[in-house]
Amino acid sequence: LPIDSARAARDAWLRINQCAVETQAADGPSRRRWSACRAGAVVEYCEGDYAHTWPPDATARVWEFLQEHPMAAGLASGR
């Protein structure tokens, strides 16, 4: 995914979720997090030259994020 496209998508999600404050993640500048968003939404953005490799600890990070932010009732079933 081209970096410009990724950043545009990130910025769109920040607007959609009305995020105000960025909180820097503990593991460095390649991972950024916005947690002061509408309705408790969180936007997390990771940028790096991973080519076709999975970033270190990516599976654990994705699972942790999904556990912290479960779908609202009705969304999981597509209603």
HUKA-V802246 format. One record per pair of residues at least 12 apart in sequence whose ideal C-beta (glycine too) atoms are under 7 Angstrom apart, sorted by the first residue. I is the first residue (numbers start at 1). J is the second residue. Records with the same first field share a line. If there is no record, write none. Layout:
I->J  J
//
This chain:
3->47
6->47
10->43  45
13->43
14->34  43
17->37  38  41  43
18->37  38
19->34  36  37  43
20->36
21->34  36
22->34
23->35
30->46  47  48
31->46
32->45
42->69
44->65
//
